[in-house]
């Protein structure tokens, strides 16, 4: 693990980067519905290749300081944050109050994953 970044922060930064790639791989093609599906699948697959170069090391190194459940929770919260920004900024789709409520419930779930119960 690179020594210049906190072992608690590095997996989060890397999962953030991986989720940017994955979001473009999975949803970026929605702006190109006039392109052939096999083409967008291959382009998406190429983008996802780079996602793995961030996600796999993030989980490997992150497992030194987080449990698997915590890593998955971090990844899911990051996914929602990245997707919300992507949806608004790239797809130009607004988020409503129901999205905020749903994200709040997911944040509450993350609290329970990270809270130490005695």
mmCIF file of the C-alpha atoms, coordinates in Angstrom:
data_MODEL
# 
_entry.id   MODEL 
# 
loop_
_atom_site.group_PDB 
_atom_site.id 
_atom_site.type_symbol 
_atom_site.label_atom_id 
_atom_site.label_alt_id 
_atom_site.label_comp_id 
_atom_site.label_asym_id 
_atom_site.label_entity_id 
_atom_site.label_seq_id 
_atom_site.pdbx_PDB_ins_code 
_atom_site.Cartn_x 
_atom_site.Cartn_y 
_atom_site.Cartn_z 
_atom_site.occupancy 
_atom_site.B_iso_or_equiv 
_atom_site.pdbx_formal_charge 
_atom_site.auth_seq_id 
_atom_site.auth_comp_id 
_atom_site.auth_asym_id 
_atom_site.auth_atom_id 
_atom_site.pdbx_PDB_model_num 
ATOM 1   C CA . UNK A 1 1   ? 0.000   0.000  0.000   1.00 0.00 ? 1   UNK A CA 1 
ATOM 2   C CA . UNK A 1 2   ? 1.366   3.442  -0.848  1.00 0.00 ? 2   UNK A CA 1 
ATOM 3   C CA . UNK A 1 3   ? 2.670   5.061  2.319   1.00 0.00 ? 3   UNK A CA 1 
ATOM 4   C CA . UNK A 1 4   ? 1.808   8.654  1.390   1.00 0.00 ? 4   UNK A CA 1 
ATOM 5   C CA . UNK A 1 5   ? -1.958  8.340  1.930   1.00 0.00 ? 5   UNK A CA 1 
ATOM 6   C CA . UNK A 1 6   ? -3.719  7.231  5.099   1.00 0.00 ? 6   UNK A CA 1 
ATOM 7   C CA . UNK A 1 7   ? -4.704  3.546  4.962   1.00 0.00 ? 7   UNK A CA 1 
ATOM 8   C CA . UNK A 1 8   ? -8.220  4.654  5.954   1.00 0.00 ? 8   UNK A CA 1 
ATOM 9   C CA . UNK A 1 9   ? -8.466  7.276  3.190   1.00 0.00 ? 9   UNK A CA 1 
ATOM 10  C CA . UNK A 1 10  ? -6.735  5.492  0.292   1.00 0.00 ? 10  UNK A CA 1 
ATOM 11  C CA . UNK A 1 11  ? -9.442  2.861  -0.304  1.00 0.00 ? 11  UNK A CA 1 
ATOM 12  C CA . UNK A 1 12  ? -12.131 5.548  -0.204  1.00 0.00 ? 12  UNK A CA 1 
ATOM 13  C CA . UNK A 1 13  ? -10.329 7.681  -2.793  1.00 0.00 ? 13  UNK A CA 1 
ATOM 14  C CA . UNK A 1 14  ? -9.719  4.645  -4.984  1.00 0.00 ? 14  UNK A CA 1 
ATOM 15  C CA . UNK A 1 15  ? -13.337 3.471  -4.685  1.00 0.00 ? 15  UNK A CA 1 
ATOM 16  C CA . UNK A 1 16  ? -14.437 6.970  -5.640  1.00 0.00 ? 16  UNK A CA 1 
ATOM 17  C CA . UNK A 1 17  ? -12.279 6.817  -8.779  1.00 0.00 ? 17  UNK A CA 1 
ATOM 18  C CA . UNK A 1 18  ? -13.486 3.313  -9.605  1.00 0.00 ? 18  UNK A CA 1 
ATOM 19  C CA . UNK A 1 19  ? -17.107 4.391  -9.272  1.00 0.00 ? 19  UNK A CA 1 
ATOM 20  C CA . UNK A 1 20  ? -16.635 7.299  -11.663 1.00 0.00 ? 20  UNK A CA 1 
ATOM 21  C CA . UNK A 1 21  ? -15.368 4.833  -14.281 1.00 0.00 ? 21  UNK A CA 1 
ATOM 22  C CA . UNK A 1 22  ? -18.104 2.314  -13.515 1.00 0.00 ? 22  UNK A CA 1 
ATOM 23  C CA . UNK A 1 23  ? -20.871 4.880  -13.675 1.00 0.00 ? 23  UNK A CA 1 
ATOM 24  C CA . UNK A 1 24  ? -19.706 5.998  -17.116 1.00 0.00 ? 24  UNK A CA 1 
ATOM 25  C CA . UNK A 1 25  ? -19.379 2.350  -18.182 1.00 0.00 ? 25  UNK A CA 1 
ATOM 26  C CA . UNK A 1 26  ? -22.902 1.459  -17.073 1.00 0.00 ? 26  UNK A CA 1 
ATOM 27  C CA . UNK A 1 27  ? -24.814 4.661  -17.785 1.00 0.00 ? 27  UNK A CA 1 
ATOM 28  C CA . UNK A 1 28  ? -22.724 6.890  -20.064 1.00 0.00 ? 28  UNK A CA 1 
ATOM 29  C CA . UNK A 1 29  ? -24.067 5.184  -23.175 1.00 0.00 ? 29  UNK A CA 1 
ATOM 30  C CA . UNK A 1 30  ? -27.590 6.407  -22.384 1.00 0.00 ? 30  UNK A CA 1 
ATOM 31  C CA . UNK A 1 31  ? -26.677 9.592  -24.259 1.00 0.00 ? 31  UNK A CA 1 
ATOM 32  C CA . UNK A 1 32  ? -25.785 7.489  -27.315 1.00 0.00 ? 32  UNK A CA 1 
ATOM 33  C CA . UNK A 1 33  ? -28.926 5.458  -27.912 1.00 0.00 ? 33  UNK A CA 1 
ATOM 34  C CA . UNK A 1 34  ? -28.443 5.827  -31.661 1.00 0.00 ? 34  UNK A CA 1 
ATOM 35  C CA . UNK A 1 35  ? -25.251 3.708  -31.526 1.00 0.00 ? 35  UNK A CA 1 
ATOM 36  C CA . UNK A 1 36  ? -25.359 -0.054 -31.956 1.00 0.00 ? 36  UNK A CA 1 
ATOM 37  C CA . UNK A 1 37  ? -25.717 -2.012 -28.729 1.00 0.00 ? 37  UNK A CA 1 
ATOM 38  C CA . UNK A 1 38  ? -22.672 -4.276 -29.392 1.00 0.00 ? 38  UNK A CA 1 
ATOM 39  C CA . UNK A 1 39  ? -20.542 -1.148 -29.807 1.00 0.00 ? 39  UNK A CA 1 
ATOM 40  C CA . UNK A 1 40  ? -21.686 0.460  -26.559 1.00 0.00 ? 40  UNK A CA 1 
ATOM 41  C CA . UNK A 1 41  ? -21.216 -2.853 -24.727 1.00 0.00 ? 41  UNK A CA 1 
ATOM 42  C CA . UNK A 1 42  ? -17.605 -3.054 -25.950 1.00 0.00 ? 42  UNK A CA 1 
ATOM 43  C CA . UNK A 1 43  ? -16.918 0.589  -25.074 1.00 0.00 ? 43  UNK A CA 1 
ATOM 44  C CA . UNK A 1 44  ? -18.496 0.092  -21.652 1.00 0.00 ? 44  UNK A CA 1 
ATOM 45  C CA . UNK A 1 45  ? -16.405 -3.015 -21.115 1.00 0.00 ? 45  UNK A CA 1 
ATOM 46  C CA . UNK A 1 46  ? -13.262 -1.041 -21.979 1.00 0.00 ? 46  UNK A CA 1 
ATOM 47  C CA . UNK A 1 47  ? -14.171 1.664  -19.463 1.00 0.00 ? 47  UNK A CA 1 
ATOM 48  C CA . UNK A 1 48  ? -14.937 -0.954 -16.801 1.00 0.00 ? 48  UNK A CA 1 
ATOM 49  C CA . UNK A 1 49  ? -11.439 -2.401 -17.294 1.00 0.00 ? 49  UNK A CA 1 
ATOM 50  C CA . UNK A 1 50  ? -10.021 0.765  -15.726 1.00 0.00 ? 50  UNK A CA 1 
ATOM 51  C CA . UNK A 1 51  ? -12.600 0.622  -12.941 1.00 0.00 ? 51  UNK A CA 1 
ATOM 52  C CA . UNK A 1 52  ? -11.155 -2.710 -11.856 1.00 0.00 ? 52  UNK A CA 1 
ATOM 53  C CA . UNK A 1 53  ? -7.654  -1.228 -11.608 1.00 0.00 ? 53  UNK A CA 1 
ATOM 54  C CA . UNK A 1 54  ? -8.995  1.009  -8.843  1.00 0.00 ? 54  UNK A CA 1 
ATOM 55  C CA . UNK A 1 55  ? -11.590 -1.247 -7.189  1.00 0.00 ? 55  UNK A CA 1 
ATOM 56  C CA . UNK A 1 56  ? -9.518  -4.395 -6.708  1.00 0.00 ? 56  UNK A CA 1 
ATOM 57  C CA . UNK A 1 57  ? -6.524  -2.679 -5.034  1.00 0.00 ? 57  UNK A CA 1 
ATOM 58  C CA . UNK A 1 58  ? -8.906  -0.479 -3.012  1.00 0.00 ? 58  UNK A CA 1 
ATOM 59  C CA . UNK A 1 59  ? -10.569 -3.555 -1.559  1.00 0.00 ? 59  UNK A CA 1 
ATOM 60  C CA . UNK A 1 60  ? -7.288  -5.434 -1.099  1.00 0.00 ? 60  UNK A CA 1 
ATOM 61  C CA . UNK A 1 61  ? -5.616  -2.564 0.747   1.00 0.00 ? 61  UNK A CA 1 
ATOM 62  C CA . UNK A 1 62  ? -8.823  -1.466 2.439   1.00 0.00 ? 62  UNK A CA 1 
ATOM 63  C CA . UNK A 1 63  ? -9.279  -4.905 3.996   1.00 0.00 ? 63  UNK A CA 1 
ATOM 64  C CA . UNK A 1 64  ? -6.321  -4.086 6.248   1.00 0.00 ? 64  UNK A CA 1 
ATOM 65  C CA . UNK A 1 65  ? -8.406  -1.441 8.038   1.00 0.00 ? 65  UNK A CA 1 
ATOM 66  C CA . UNK A 1 66  ? -12.042 -2.188 7.153   1.00 0.00 ? 66  UNK A CA 1 
ATOM 67  C CA . UNK A 1 67  ? -14.173 -5.312 7.261   1.00 0.00 ? 67  UNK A CA 1 
ATOM 68  C CA . UNK A 1 68  ? -15.649 -6.636 4.010   1.00 0.00 ? 68  UNK A CA 1 
ATOM 69  C CA . UNK A 1 69  ? -19.075 -5.351 5.075   1.00 0.00 ? 69  UNK A CA 1 
ATOM 70  C CA . UNK A 1 70  ? -17.632 -1.909 5.742   1.00 0.00 ? 70  UNK A CA 1 
ATOM 71  C CA . UNK A 1 71  ? -15.850 -1.842 2.376   1.00 0.00 ? 71  UNK A CA 1 
ATOM 72  C CA . UNK A 1 72  ? -19.055 -2.817 0.601   1.00 0.00 ? 72  UNK A CA 1 
ATOM 73  C CA . UNK A 1 73  ? -20.987 -0.151 2.487   1.00 0.00 ? 73  UNK A CA 1 
ATOM 74  C CA . UNK A 1 74  ? -18.403 2.492  1.593   1.00 0.00 ? 74  UNK A CA 1 
ATOM 75  C CA . UNK A 1 75  ? -18.610 1.390  -2.037  1.00 0.00 ? 75  UNK A CA 1 
ATOM 76  C CA . UNK A 1 76  ? -22.415 1.589  -2.089  1.00 0.00 ? 76  UNK A CA 1 
ATOM 77  C CA . UNK A 1 77  ? -22.526 5.043  -0.502  1.00 0.00 ? 77  UNK A CA 1 
ATOM 78  C CA . UNK A 1 78  ? -19.880 6.285  -2.948  1.00 0.00 ? 78  UNK A CA 1 
ATOM 79  C CA . UNK A 1 79  ? -21.832 4.725  -5.819  1.00 0.00 ? 79  UNK A CA 1 
ATOM 80  C CA . UNK A 1 80  ? -24.945 6.664  -4.862  1.00 0.00 ? 80  UNK A CA 1 
ATOM 81  C CA . UNK A 1 81  ? -23.076 9.945  -4.453  1.00 0.00 ? 81  UNK A CA 1 
ATOM 82  C CA . UNK A 1 82  ? -21.289 9.522  -7.787  1.00 0.00 ? 82  UNK A CA 1 
ATOM 83  C CA . UNK A 1 83  ? -24.478 8.440  -9.529  1.00 0.00 ? 83  UNK A CA 1 
ATOM 84  C CA . UNK A 1 84  ? -26.457 11.365 -8.113  1.00 0.00 ? 84  UNK A CA 1 
ATOM 85  C CA . UNK A 1 85  ? -23.876 13.806 -9.458  1.00 0.00 ? 85  UNK A CA 1 
ATOM 86  C CA . UNK A 1 86  ? -23.668 11.954 -12.781 1.00 0.00 ? 86  UNK A CA 1 
ATOM 87  C CA . UNK A 1 87  ? -27.438 11.899 -13.131 1.00 0.00 ? 87  UNK A CA 1 
ATOM 88  C CA . UNK A 1 88  ? -27.773 15.627 -12.592 1.00 0.00 ? 88  UNK A CA 1 
ATOM 89  C CA . UNK A 1 89  ? -24.626 16.855 -14.361 1.00 0.00 ? 89  UNK A CA 1 
ATOM 90  C CA . UNK A 1 90  ? -24.246 14.413 -17.260 1.00 0.00 ? 90  UNK A CA 1 
ATOM 91  C CA . UNK A 1 91  ? -27.696 12.966 -17.908 1.00 0.00 ? 91  UNK A CA 1 
ATOM 92  C CA . UNK A 1 92  ? -29.463 16.218 -16.908 1.00 0.00 ? 92  UNK A CA 1 
ATOM 93  C CA . UNK A 1 93  ? -32.007 14.254 -14.867 1.00 0.00 ? 93  UNK A CA 1 
ATOM 94  C CA . UNK A 1 94  ? -33.187 16.014 -11.714 1.00 0.00 ? 94  UNK A CA 1 
ATOM 95  C CA . UNK A 1 95  ? -33.233 14.360 -8.320  1.00 0.00 ? 95  UNK A CA 1 
ATOM 96  C CA . UNK A 1 96  ? -36.387 14.688 -6.260  1.00 0.00 ? 96  UNK A CA 1 
ATOM 97  C CA . UNK A 1 97  ? -37.347 14.554 -2.618  1.00 0.00 ? 97  UNK A CA 1 
ATOM 98  C CA . UNK A 1 98  ? -37.914 10.799 -2.878  1.00 0.00 ? 98  UNK A CA 1 
ATOM 99  C CA . UNK A 1 99  ? -34.275 10.327 -3.904  1.00 0.00 ? 99  UNK A CA 1 
ATOM 100 C CA . UNK A 1 100 ? -33.161 12.331 -0.868  1.00 0.00 ? 100 UNK A CA 1 
ATOM 101 C CA . UNK A 1 101 ? -35.320 10.183 1.411   1.00 0.00 ? 101 UNK A CA 1 
ATOM 102 C CA . UNK A 1 102 ? -33.973 6.975  -0.117  1.00 0.00 ? 102 UNK A CA 1 
ATOM 103 C CA . UNK A 1 103 ? -30.369 8.156  0.171   1.00 0.00 ? 103 UNK A CA 1 
ATOM 104 C CA . UNK A 1 104 ? -31.031 9.109  3.798   1.00 0.00 ? 104 UNK A CA 1 
ATOM 105 C CA . UNK A 1 105 ? -32.189 5.581  4.559   1.00 0.00 ? 105 UNK A CA 1 
ATOM 106 C CA . UNK A 1 106 ? -29.051 4.198  2.920   1.00 0.00 ? 106 UNK A CA 1 
ATOM 107 C CA . UNK A 1 107 ? -26.915 6.590  4.987   1.00 0.00 ? 107 UNK A CA 1 
ATOM 108 C CA . UNK A 1 108 ? -28.727 5.328  8.100   1.00 0.00 ? 108 UNK A CA 1 
ATOM 109 C CA . UNK A 1 109 ? -27.851 1.781  7.052   1.00 0.00 ? 109 UNK A CA 1 
ATOM 110 C CA . UNK A 1 110 ? -24.207 2.801  6.710   1.00 0.00 ? 110 UNK A CA 1 
ATOM 111 C CA . UNK A 1 111 ? -24.335 4.211  10.239  1.00 0.00 ? 111 UNK A CA 1 
ATOM 112 C CA . UNK A 1 112 ? -25.433 0.824  11.558  1.00 0.00 ? 112 UNK A CA 1 
ATOM 113 C CA . UNK A 1 113 ? -22.650 -0.968 9.669   1.00 0.00 ? 113 UNK A CA 1 
ATOM 114 C CA . UNK A 1 114 ? -19.956 1.291  11.154  1.00 0.00 ? 114 UNK A CA 1 
ATOM 115 C CA . UNK A 1 115 ? -21.357 1.760  14.646  1.00 0.00 ? 115 UNK A CA 1 
ATOM 116 C CA . UNK A 1 116 ? -19.748 -0.444 17.286  1.00 0.00 ? 116 UNK A CA 1 
ATOM 117 C CA . UNK A 1 117 ? -22.470 -2.165 19.294  1.00 0.00 ? 117 UNK A CA 1 
ATOM 118 C CA . UNK A 1 118 ? -21.567 -3.604 22.676  1.00 0.00 ? 118 UNK A CA 1 
# 
